Amino acid sequence: MHQTFLRGYNEALVIAQARTAATFERGAVAEATGLTPQAVSKVLARLLDDGVIAPAGVRRPATGRAAGVYELVPTSRYAIGAHVSRRTLRLALTDFAGVVLESAVVPLPTDFTPAELLEALAAQVAELRGTRDLGRRLVGVGVGMIGPLDHAAGTVRDAHGLRHWHDVPLAAQAQQALGLPVHVDKDVTAGVTAEAWRRGPGLRDAALIMVESGVGAGLWLSGSAHRGAHTNAGEFGHTVVQLDGPPCACGRHGCLEAVHDQAVRAGDIARAARVLGVGVVNLLQTLDLGDIVLAGADLLRHSPTYLTAVTAAVRTQVPRADWLTVNVSLSSLAENAIAAGAAMQILDARYGVPGLTPEPKTIRAYG
């Protein structure tokens, strides 16, 4: 068991380097990972056999021996990700580098049931699989779902705003319906995973703030997804910002989401963006983050307003903003952030560093 873990761990370290560099060589990987050159050579040999990496020439230094150069093969593995919102189902097919190759979005029935979601999911996955000859290179399907949910068990627990989702074992049901490994996580956690997968090790402490049929935050702390004691972290929209505020879907009053949405319904997007900015500053004061990534279809429709308001709040409301610097940006994947992130999570569950992204109980790895 220890040897199997070590082998997977070493492979994951090398793949992480391959994902974030156009080309790489054995010595650079050894230096970056702390593995011995011999261990790196063994990992490279296995990854070459699997077709995950390929030779990319030889580097000939002015002095010393020539070194073999390698590169990731993006088409060696694929994953499909699904983003379930209260209104739509969005899917994305990504390659091993996290590039979105195909995407699709279909409407969902109002207050949809688990059976209605599974029917739509199966149809859309089949359609995406038909666009390319994926074969066994398709690792599985990731699902970014509305919370609260238990990521470890793959169970949705009373999703906000959906009446039919009390303790639904979505991962097990979807795996049976699709015949593929399935990974279920909160939508916002999937989204922040996408940003981390694409941006590399430089993203250490960050939050992805999503505004789409609700408000949530995916947390990336100390270089890995933070899910909390019950794997339900990220209910950012259900933190109270106004004690006598409007009622919220969660049963409380004055939640950030409720106050924000009240401003949206009144047509005051500028105020809604300022409310979100206040919430972001509260989060920064609690967690001391270095990056805030803004995402979600509702936010992106007014992205200049939200980006300006949140940036201004960070610059003016965080004490010592000259020292506690924070980078505020829009998601690099636009509307596909959650779906692509869910796809990258299924890749990470199979090829990521063991222990950083826990493998759900229902998942089976192919390949």
C-alpha positions, -999 to 999 in steps of 0.1 A, spaced: 0 0 0 28 24 9 46 17 -23 14 23 -44 8 56 -26 44 67 -32 42 58 -69 10 78 -73 24 107 -53 56 109 -74 36 107 -106 13 135 -95 43 157 -86 58 152 -121 24 157 -138 19 190 -119 52 202 -133 43 191 -168 9 209 -166 25 243 -158 55 242 -182 56 241 -220 85 217 -218 105 202 -189 135 180 -183 145 155 -156 169 178 -137 144 207 -134 116 183 -122 140 168 -96 149 203 -83 112 214 -82 98 183 -66 126 172 -43 126 137 -59 159 121 -68 169 120 -104 166 82 -104 130 85 -90 122 111 -117 136 88 -144 113 60 -133 83 82 -132 91 96 -167 94 61 -181 60 51 -167 43 83 -180 59 78 -214 45 43 -215 11 56 -206 13 83 -233 7 111 -208 40 128 -218 61 126 -249 97 135 -259 101 171 -271 137 171 -283 171 175 -265 186 205 -248 224 208 -254 240 231 -228 273 249 -234 289 225 -210 279 191 -196 257 164 -211 227 169 -233 193 165 -215 161 150 -228 132 174 -229 95 163 -225 61 178 -228 26 169 -216 3 153 -242 -30 171 -237 -50 146 -258 -38 117 -237 -67 122 -212 -101 139 -213 -128 147 -187 -163 160 -189 -175 185 -163 -211 196 -155 -223 227 -139 -257 224 -123 -274 257 -116 -310 264 -106 -318 272 -143 -294 254 -166 -271 225 -170 -237 234 -186 -212 209 -198 -176 212 -208 -152 187 -224 -116 194 -214 -82 179 -222 -54 170 -198 -41 206 -199 -75 220 -188 -84 235 -222 -121 235 -229 -126 218 -263 -164 216 -264 -192 231 -243 -230 231 -243 -258 245 -221 -294 234 -219 -323 247 -197 -335 226 -167 -371 225 -156 -381 248 -128 -375 231 -94 -361 200 -112 -360 166 -97 -329 143 -95 -344 121 -122 -348 151 -145 -312 162 -139 -299 127 -145 -318 124 -178 -304 157 -190 -269 149 -178 -269 115 -196 -281 130 -229 -256 158 -228 -226 135 -219 -236 112 -247 -237 141 -271 -203 154 -260 -187 119 -262 -200 117 -298 -180 148 -309 -147 129 -306 -132 94 -303 -124 95 -266 -124 58 -258 -107 49 -225 -89 83 -225 -121 97 -210 -113 96 -172 -148 104 -160 -174 130 -153 -172 158 -126 -203 175 -114 -203 210 -98 -236 211 -78 -255 236 -57 -249 231 -20 -251 222 8 -236 188 -1 -213 162 14 -185 159 -11 -169 129 5 -201 108 2 -212 124 -31 -246 133 -15 -266 165 -20 -281 177 13 -311 201 9 -297 222 -20 -308 258 -15 -339 266 -36 -345 230 -48 -373 211 -30 -365 176 -42 -329 174 -31 -329 160 5 -300 136 10 -298 126 -27 -267 103 -34 -260 121 -67 -225 106 -73 -237 70 -70 -268 77 -92 -249 96 -118 -222 69 -120 -249 42 -125 -266 63 -152 -234 72 -171 -213 41 -166 -183 63 -158 -165 74 -127 -182 105 -112 -169 131 -89 -194 155 -72 -184 187 -55 -198 221 -47 -200 243 -78 -178 270 -63 -151 245 -52 -150 231 -87 -146 267 -100 -116 275 -78 -101 242 -88 -102 252 -124 -84 285 -117 -57 266 -96 -53 239 -123 -47 265 -150 -27 291 -130 -4 266 -113 14 267 -79 14 305 -78 -22 304 -67 -18 295 -30 -46 313 -10 -76 323 -31 -114 324 -33 -135 322 -64 -167 343 -58 -196 331 -79 -228 350 -86 -252 328 -105 -286 320 -91 -271 327 -57 -237 337 -42 -210 314 -31 -172 311 -26 -148 284 -35 -118 284 -12 -82 274 -22 -61 275 9 -24 266 12 -24 252 -23 -54 229 -21 -92 230 -21 -107 237 14 -140 219 21 -142 221 58 -152 195 85 -183 184 67 -171 192 31 -196 220 30 -173 251 32 -181 280 8 -216 291 19 -203 326 16 -237 340 4 -253 329 37 -232 350 60 -253 378 75 -245 414 65 -278 431 77 -295 420 109 -329 433 99 -324 424 62 -346 405 38 -354 368 44 -331 343 27 -337 309 11 -316 294 39 -341 305 66 -321 334 80 -325 371 75 -300 396 60 -277 371 43 -253 385 18 -271 367 -10 -305 380 0 -293 416 3 -274 413 -30 -304 398 -48 -327 424 -34 -306 451 -51 -305 431 -83 -343 428 -84 -346 466 -79 -324 471 -109 -295 486 -89 -266 465 -101 -241 491 -87 -254 486 -52 -255 448 -57 -218 449 -66 -210 471 -36 -228 446 -13 -206 418 -28 -175 440 -22 -184 442 15 -187 405 17 -154 400 -1 -136 423 24 -152 403 53 -138 371 37 -103 387 33 -103 398 70 -111 363 80 -88 343 57 -60 367 45 -63 357 8 -40 368 -20 -64 363 -49 -101 369 -55 -115 355 -87 -150 367 -99 -172 343 -118 -208 333 -126 -231 341 -155 -250 367 -135 -219 385 -125 -202 383 -159 -232 401 -175 -221 431 -155 -184 423 -151 -170 459 -154 -194 470 -126 -186 441 -103 -148 442 -110 -147 479 -103 -167 477 -71 -149 447 -56 -115 461 -65 -125 494 -49 -137 477 -17 -104 457 -14 -83 489 -20 -102 511 5 -118 489 31 -90 464 39 -67 480 66 -31 484 53 -40 475 17 -5 485 8 7 455 28 -23 431 26 -23 431 -12 -50 412 -30 -53 405 -67 -89 408 -80 -96 393 -114 -123 378 -136 -123 340 -142 -102 330 -171 -128 305 -182 -158 329 -182 -192 310 -181 -174 276 -183 -155 280 -150 -176 256 -130 -181 230 -156 -144 230 -166 -134 229 -129 -156 199 -124 -138 182 -153 -104 191 -138 -115 177 -105 -121 143 -120 -86 145 -135 -72 156 -102 -88 128 -84 -70 104 -107 -37 122 -113 -35 148 -86 -13 147 -54 -29 121 -31 -42 137 1 -46 171 -13 -77 163 -34 -94 135 -15 -108 108 -37 -146 103 -31 -157 69 -20 -177 63 -52 -150 70 -77 -132 43 -97 -101 52 -117 -97 41 -153 -64 38 -172 
